Amino acid sequence: MALAKQYLKSKPTICKVTFSLPADTVNGASSVALVGEFNGWNAEAAPLKKQKDGSYKTTLELPVGQEFQFRYLIDGDKWINDQEADKFVTSGVSSEDNSVVVL
């Protein structure tokens, strides 16, 4: 799991954030979605793309100066957090935490 942030000089209000999950974490999953505040918790809005090595990855442009809660949804039924998230907060929906990216 990893979060990679690239702040853009040409667009100082935007940060490109790459979200990725390694192959051993997804365990041969057929689909992985990035679900969070930035897409209205819509499981179809930000699918991760499967890479040649079996990992999954996607990149979003997000506004700088904000924090966003998110989680990964594997095969439509298994929720996991990003262990390298900037912080974790209680989801408010269940006893589980949400990952947070801080920009």
C-alpha positions in Angstrom: 0.0 0.0 0.0 1.2 3.4 -0.8 0.3 7.0 -1.3 2.4 9.1 -3.6 1.8 12.8 -3.8 3.0 15.1 -6.6 2.4 18.8 -6.1 2.1 20.6 -9.4 4.0 23.8 -10.0 1.7 24.6 -12.9 -1.4 24.1 -10.8 -0.5 25.0 -7.2 -4.0 24.3 -5.9 -3.9 20.7 -7.2 -2.0 17.6 -6.0 -1.8 14.4 -8.0 -2.2 11.5 -5.6 -1.4 7.9 -6.7 -3.1 5.2 -4.6 -1.8 1.7 -5.0 -2.2 -1.7 -3.5 0.4 -4.5 -3.9 -0.5 -7.9 -5.4 -0.2 -9.7 -2.1 -2.7 -7.4 -0.5 -5.4 -7.9 -3.2 -4.9 -11.7 -3.2 -5.9 -12.2 -6.9 -8.9 -9.8 -6.7 -10.9 -9.2 -9.9 -11.7 -5.6 -8.9 -10.4 -2.9 -6.6 -12.1 0.5 -6.1 -11.0 3.7 -4.3 -13.9 5.0 -2.4 -13.9 8.2 -0.4 -15.1 11.7 0.3 -13.6 12.9 -2.9 -16.0 10.8 -5.0 -19.1 10.7 -2.7 -18.2 7.2 -1.5 -19.2 5.9 -5.0 -17.6 2.5 -5.5 -17.8 2.9 -9.3 -16.2 6.4 -9.5 -12.5 5.5 -9.1 -11.6 1.9 -10.1 -7.9 1.0 -9.6 -6.2 -0.4 -12.7 -4.5 -3.8 -12.5 -0.8 -3.6 -13.2 1.4 -6.3 -14.9 2.8 -7.4 -11.5 -0.7 -8.0 -10.0 -0.9 -4.7 -8.0 -3.6 -2.1 -8.5 -3.1 1.6 -9.0 -5.0 4.9 -9.8 -4.2 8.6 -9.7 -6.5 11.4 -8.8 -6.1 15.2 -8.9 -7.2 16.5 -5.5 -7.3 20.1 -4.1 -4.5 21.1 -1.8 -5.2 22.2 1.7 -7.8 19.6 2.4 -8.1 16.2 4.0 -10.1 13.3 2.5 -11.3 10.0 4.2 -11.1 6.9 2.0 -10.9 3.2 1.9 -10.4 0.5 -0.7 -13.2 -1.9 -1.7 -12.0 -5.3 -3.0 -14.3 -7.4 -5.2 -17.3 -5.3 -4.0 -17.4 -6.8 -0.5 -14.1 -6.4 1.4 -13.1 -3.0 2.8 -9.5 -2.3 3.7 -7.5 0.8 4.8 -4.2 2.1 3.4 -1.6 1.3 6.1 0.5 4.2 4.8 -2.3 6.8 5.1 -1.5 10.1 6.7 -3.8 9.3 9.6 -6.9 7.3 10.5 -10.3 8.5 11.9 -13.3 6.7 13.1 -15.7 6.1 10.3 -18.9 6.9 12.2 -20.7 4.2 10.4 -19.1 1.2 12.0 -16.4 0.5 14.6 -13.7 0.5 11.8 -11.5 3.5 10.9 -11.1 5.2 7.6 -7.8 6.1 6.0 -7.1 9.9 5.5 -4.9 11.6 3.0 -3.8 15.1 4.0 -2.9 17.6 1.2 
